[in-house]
Amino acid sequence: MKTKPLLAAALTLVVAGALVSCAGDGGTNEGGGSDATNCTNKIQKDDLPVVTMWAWYPNMELVVDNFNEQSDDVQVCWTNVGQGGDEYDKFQTAITAGTGAPDVIMIEADRIPTFQVQEAIVDISSFGYEDVKDDYSEGAWKDVSVGEGVYGVPVDGGPMGMIYRKDIFETYGITPPTTWAEYEAAAQTVKDAGGPLFGDLGANVPAVMMALQYQAGAEPFTYDSATPEEISVTLNDDASKKVLDYWDGLVEKGLVGTQDQFTPEYVSGVIGGDYATYISAAWAPGYLTGAGVGEGEDAGVWATAPLPQWDAADPTYVNWGGSAFSVTSQASNPELAAKVALGVYADDASLTDGWQNQVIFPLNLKALNSPEFENYEVPFFDGQLANKEVYVPAANGYEGMTYTPFGAYYFDAFNEQLAAINEGSVTGSEAADALQETIVTYAEEQGFTVK
């Protein structure tokens, strides 16, 4: 096997579990990693060992306080070193240096293989996983697993649905489409009547297209930590091409827009009624509310429905987004760190605060299937029982996805192909072929054998 950059990093990484002797307010750091003397939270029980944690959930201080108050075994020293990419950059620096990482780190599910292949996070399947296995669905566990190894504890997810504007649907006599054929037909009806765009194909959300390809039966990657030098890449099969050709057709017919999402321009269009639907996830109400959607003239007009299917009689549920807590290889006491990862966002008070304040869509089944959560009248959706009607069934039916150890590169390359579709320079099928060639070449350059 030729050992190239990514695999070389994994195979030559020196794991240095630095033991920090002091902890905030007098505790001792049993986990190593980053300095436990500079906690954002206050350590409540000075005589207990301390585990350090990086996480960016907005209610994390409350969550850590809840854990520390209830724990008689360990205390958590929490720090927010940045969200998403900012945190990952710091973690990558610590991986390269062999020191400076926390004991427990918040990681988005699709990034877990990237850090697992570098041996930067550890398998927790022998550290209490069996005790809490039934608290989460099989799909939730698959998203944080690599092969047979479990490399994270799922906290929140993004079961997908179709958010829509009730006022636009009523104006044009549209009912929520149950299939993608009905979605296109409804879009054509609205266009023919002089209405707004029906949706949007943002080139900067390739994870949405990956999820929709899974829904159509694709399996882009097959990867197992037992054979880390091998990977299967299947990005231009019939199912993948069907999805890209479908959205290419919507763009070509002028039925959907091509604006990058999560931009001021896109949000302005959402507020202004430029789009009848938003294909998104259960966390979207929190994002949209924070962006100012639903507060002015568009207040009370939003509703949600199940994601359209290729076959309504045989639905497939998919997910966009979600994060987990992983134990890093720099933790000198992985078992103690795993106790934190497994328990820190699993108590009723933290879970309830998380979903009521739109911080998380909970994957812990105690919250997910609770009557309080299912029957919650979601304010953004004008009191609709969105969890019961859309998101809880989608979460329970979700079977998980297999992510790639070079996810960032894959998504960047996918972004380029979606932009080319929007520009009209390639068809959906051509984009799939080009993406396959690009990713296979990259995987081989990184030392993988592509099956």
PyMOL commands that set and color helices and strands:
alter all, ss='L'
color gray80, all
select helices_A, chain A and resi 5-12+24-26+60-70+85-97+109-116+129-135+138-143+166-171+180-192+206-215+238-252+264-271+284-290+334-343+348-356+365-368+371-374+379-381+386-397+407-423+428-445
alter helices_A, ss='H'
color red, helices_A
select strands_A, chain A and resi 50-54+75-79+104-108+145-146+149-150+153-165+199-200+221-222+230-233+256-257+277-281+302-306+319-327+449-450
alter strands_A, ss='S'
color yellow, strands_A
deselect
rebuild
show_as cartoon
